[in-house]
Amino acid sequence: MSVTRAGLAPLIVVAALGGLLAAAQAQQTPPAPAATPAAAPSLNILVVDVQALLQNSKSAKMVRQQIEQKRTEYQKEMSAQEGTLRQ
């Protein structure tokens, strides 16, 4: 038990000193900002609603139409095979 206490004491002291040094650095005044260029580039942010894009785009509508067409063809084929198997 005494070994553990002796091992933790230096760590506690180092942590406390580190905290004091960090607090001292945080209270220092920040350096003066560098001269900003006259023509700073503007920041553009674009938000894209991917779900709406996938639902409303022409290509997505065409893909849905093709899938529906293939599903209908497959369903007809399965119905025909089912009819032949039932006979």
Secondary structure, 3 states (H helix, E strand, C coil): CHHHHHHHHHHHHHHHHHHHHHHHHHCCCCCCCCCCCCCCCCCCCCCCCHHHHHHHCHHHHHHHHHHHHHHHHHHHHHHHHHHHHHC
